[in-house]
């Protein structure tokens, strides 16, 4: 875990991560109400089957 991640976890009182196995979709386009296109990343835990 990075120092930034650790600090954010402490400040936001988040529970510790249960896994480091994640999937990510990058640069998802989202159009805001004013017409501006924003790019976002979606992160989620990989299924452990």
N, C-alpha and C positions, 0 to 999 in steps of 0.2 A: 504494500500500500504506500502511496506517496504521502509526503508530509501534508500536502494540500487536501488530499482525500481524508486523512486522519483528522485534520483540523475541522473540515466540514462535517464529518461524522460526529465529532464531539459537540460542535456548536449547535447542530440541528437535532442532536440527541437521537441519531439514527441507530438502529440495531446493527451489529457487525454483519458483514457479508457471510452468507452461508455457502457460497461457491464462487470461484473465479472463472468458471466455465460459462462464457457468455457468447451470444451471437449479436451481430450489429448490422443494421441497415444504415448506410450513410447517404447524406445529401437527398433526403426526402423533401420534395417541394411542397410548401404550404403557402397558400395565398391568403394574405391578411385582408381585413375589411377595406383597407385603402388601396388594394390592388398590388401591393408590394409582395414579391415572392421571397419567402424565407426558406432557408435550408436547415433541416434538422436531422439529428441522428437518433435512431431508436435502438435501445439496448434491452436485452431480455436474457434471462438464464436459459441455457441449453437444457433440454429435457434429458434426464438421466434414466435411460431405460436399460 
